[in-house]
Amino acid sequence: MAGRTVRAEQVSATRELILTAAERLFAERGVYAVSNRQVSEAAGQGNNAAVGYHFGTKADLVRAIARKHAGEIERIRGRLLAEIGDSDDIRDWVACLVRPVPEHLADLGSPTWYARFCAQVMTDPALHEIIVEESLSSASLPQVIEGLNRCLPDLPAEVSAERGIMARELILHISAERERALAENSPTPRATWHDAATGLIEAIVGLWLAPVTGRS
């Protein structure tokens, strides 16, 4: 029994080393620019087959990295939802959409790689569905979307869809850019992740409430 416990702990520790190394390398270089051999070496594994043994395909590894963070992000979003109740303020619902990832990154301390990892994966046609699927598995995200939709102005369907894409891209890439700047000790417009999230919320609320003009 003791031997099995030690073995299980060793496997868990190895998996964590691989996940951390892969997340960093994928964030910095792109997913397909990084080989399993490079991930194994960065994780301190002498066996170059370690990644495949523990995770299977590269897509499986990407999914495992996403799931590594999903629980804490979900917990934060659930807390924010509980705090706002049945609010009719669009800002509250946008905050529930924006704040979970920046708050999670702040809790992790610097450097982090998750925002840049997501940005890399979301630009890859073969992998971005993994992040989308993991997001859709969230119990709280549909509640946020429903609450947000109740507060939105009556927009033409194509405008609403367009602004949804814009909001998603802002959240994804502004977070990734801030994370990159922090890792490189470069200046950032906002001092903290909390303040950066506030700026994003303000921008996205303005985006949703902007007038609709110039339509043919």
N, C-alpha and C positions, 0 to 999 in steps of 0.2 A: 504493500500500500504506500509506504513512504517513498519507494523508488518511483512509483507511478506519479506521485504528487510532485516530486522533484522534476521528473520528465515533463509533466504538464506545465510547470512553472518555466522551465527552460524553453519550451515551445512558445509559450505566451510571450516571453521576453524577446525571443528571436523575431516573432511576428511584429512586435511593437517596433523593434529596431528597423525592420524592413519597411514598415509603414512610414515611419518618420523620414527615413532616407529617401524613399520614393516620393513622398510629398514634397520634400525640399527640391529634389532634382527635377521633378515634373514642373514645379512652380518656376524654377529658374531657367529651364532649358526647353520646356515643352515635352509632352508625353512621348511622342514618337522619336524624339531626338535622344532619348535615354534608353539604353539597353538593360535587360535583366542583369547582365554581368555588372554593369556600372552600379545598379542598385545594390546588388549583393556586396560589392566591394565597399560601397559607402556605408553599408550596414555592418561592416566588419565580419562578413561571412566568407569563409574560405571556399565554400561550395558554391559555384556559380549557378547551380540549379536550385538554390534555396528559394528564390522568388517563385518559380514555378511549383516547387514542392508545397509551399505554404499557401499560395494564393491562386495557382492555375494560370489563367491568361492575364494579359495586361488589363483588359477590361474588368476582370474580377478584382485586380489590385486597385484600380481606380474606384470601383464601387466600395471596396473595403475602406479606403481613405475617406470617402464621403460619409460612410456610416460611422466612422470613428468620431466624427464631429457632430453627427445628427442629433444624438441624444441630448447633449448640452444645449444646442441651439433650440431644440424643441422645448426644453424646460424653460428657457428664457422667454420664448414666445408665449408659452402658456401662462407664465407669471404676468407678462404685460397684458394679455387678454383679460385676465382676472382683475387687473387694476382698472381697466377702462369700462368694464361692464357693457352696457348697451349704449355707449356714447354715440351722439350724432355729429361729432366733430371729426371731419376728415383727417385732421392732423393726428388724432389718436390712432386711427387705423393705419395711416402711413407709418407711424412710429412702430407699430407692431410688425410691419413689413420690413422696416429698415434696421431697427436696433438689435435684433438677436445676434447677427453675425459680428458686427463691431464690438458688441459687449463680450461675446465669446472670445474674440481676438484679444481684447483688453485683458481678460482673465488669464489668457495663456501667457502673456508677457511677450517681450520682443527678443529675438525675431520670431515671426510667424510666417507660414507659407500658404495657409489655407485659401486666402482670398485670391492669391496669384494662381494657385492650383486650379481653383474653380474657373478663373478667367481663361486659363489655358485649355481646360477640358471643354468649356462651352463654345470655343471657337473650332473645335474638331467635330466634323459631321458624324464620325463614327462613334464618338464617345459622349457627346453632349446630352443624348437621351438618358444616359445613366443619371446625371445630375437632375434632369427633369423628373425622371421616375422616382428618385429618392425624395425629391421635394413633394411630389404628389402623394407619397406615402405618409406624409405628415398629417397628424390628426388636427392640428391647430391652424395650419395654413389655409384650408378652405374656409374656416370661420373668419379669418382676417380678410380674405378676398370678398366674402359675402358682406361683411360689415363695411368694407371700403366701397363696394358697389352701391350700397344703400345711401352713401353720402355723396357720391359723385354727381356732378351736373348731368343733365340729359344731353348726352353727346351722340352724334352719328356713330353707328357701329364701327365704321372704318377708322374714325378719329379715336374712339375709345381703344381699339386694338392697337393703333399706332402709339398712343401714349403709354399703353401698358408695356410695349416693347421698349420704349424710351426709358421708362422708370426702371425696368429690369436691368437695362444696360448701365444706367447710372449707378445703381446699387452695386452691381458686379465690378465695374471697372474703376470707379472712384475708390472703392475699398481696396482693390488690388494695387492701385497706384499709391495709395497711402502706405500700404504694407511694404511695397518696394522701397519707398522713400525712407521709411523707418529702418529697414534692413541696411540701407546704404548710408544711414546717418545724414540724410538730406533734409532740408527744411520742409515743413508741411504747413498748409494754410491754417490748420486747426491744431491746438496743442494736445488734445486727447481724442481717443476713439469716441468718447461720448459726445464731444463737441463736433467731431466730424460727422457723426450720425445726425446731429441736430441740423447741420448744414445741408445734408442730403434730404432730410425730411422737409425742410423749408423749400428746397429746389423742386422736389417732387410734388408737393402740394401746389406750388405755383404752376407746375407743368399741367397738372390735372385741371386746374381752375382757369387756365389761360383761355382767352376768347378763341373762337373758331372763325377764321377768316380765309379768304382766298380760295374757297372751294369752287370747282367748276360744276 
